Amino acid sequence: MSILNLNNSVILMIDVQEKLLNAVYNKEIIEKKVSALTQAAKILDIPLIATEQYPKGLGTTVQTVRDLMPDNAQIFEKTSFSALDSEDVFDALKAVDKN
């Protein structure tokens, strides 16, 4: 049985972009909760992997969240719906220490 711990945890943040957030209900609440999770990743040294859906058209991750990201956060561009369709994202997730 695997136990959740800092060595086998990762936060996968998917498409927290301004144009996409504008389309959801309670944008401010979502941005606040994502910001808190991002800060937790930094404080607890949990790897953070983020995706951006077609950033040329939808923009990058919202700046308030981006400013809170750990220095070693990995951000990947994607054009498919699923983050796991991106080989780079999939490989980054596999690389998380499983001890």
C-alpha positions in Angstrom: 0.0 0.0 0.0 1.4 3.4 -1.0 1.2 6.2 1.5 1.0 9.8 0.3 4.1 11.8 1.3 6.2 14.6 0.0 8.5 12.2 -1.9 5.7 11.0 -4.1 3.5 14.0 -4.4 3.1 16.5 -7.3 0.6 19.2 -8.1 -0.7 19.3 -11.6 -2.2 22.7 -12.4 -4.1 22.6 -15.7 -4.9 25.7 -17.8 -5.2 28.4 -15.2 -5.3 31.1 -17.8 -7.1 34.4 -17.9 -9.3 33.8 -20.9 -10.3 30.4 -19.5 -10.9 31.7 -16.0 -13.2 34.4 -17.4 -15.5 31.6 -18.6 -16.0 30.0 -15.2 -18.4 30.8 -12.4 -16.7 32.4 -9.3 -13.5 33.1 -11.1 -12.2 35.0 -8.0 -12.8 32.0 -5.7 -11.0 29.6 -8.1 -8.1 32.0 -8.5 -7.8 32.3 -4.7 -7.9 28.6 -4.1 -5.3 27.9 -6.9 -3.1 30.6 -5.4 -3.3 28.9 -2.0 -2.4 25.6 -3.5 0.5 27.1 -5.4 1.8 28.7 -2.2 1.5 25.3 -0.4 3.6 23.7 -3.2 6.3 26.3 -2.7 6.3 26.1 1.2 6.2 22.3 1.2 8.6 21.9 -1.7 6.1 19.8 -3.7 6.9 19.7 -7.4 4.4 21.8 -9.5 3.7 21.0 -13.1 1.4 23.4 -15.0 -0.1 23.3 -18.4 -1.2 26.1 -20.6 -3.7 25.4 -23.4 -2.6 27.2 -26.6 -1.0 30.2 -24.8 -0.6 32.1 -28.0 -4.4 32.4 -28.2 -5.5 32.1 -24.6 -2.6 33.7 -22.8 -0.3 32.3 -20.1 -1.1 31.3 -16.6 -2.7 34.2 -14.7 0.0 36.5 -13.3 -1.1 36.4 -9.7 -0.7 32.6 -9.7 2.5 32.6 -11.8 4.1 35.0 -9.3 3.5 32.5 -6.5 5.0 29.5 -8.3 8.1 27.8 -7.0 11.2 28.6 -9.0 11.4 25.0 -10.2 7.8 24.8 -11.4 7.6 23.3 -14.9 5.1 24.9 -17.3 4.2 23.0 -20.5 2.3 24.3 -23.6 -0.4 22.0 -24.9 -2.9 22.0 -27.7 -4.9 18.8 -26.9 -7.6 18.6 -24.3 -5.9 16.1 -22.0 -2.7 17.1 -20.3 -1.5 13.5 -20.5 -1.6 13.7 -24.2 1.5 15.8 -23.9 4.6 13.6 -23.8 6.5 16.3 -21.9 3.8 16.5 -19.1 3.6 12.7 -18.9 7.4 12.4 -18.6 7.5 15.1 -15.9 4.9 13.3 -13.9 6.8 10.0 -14.3 10.0 11.6 -13.1 8.6 12.5 -9.6 10.5 10.4 -7.0 8.4 7.4 -6.1 10.3 6.5 -2.8 
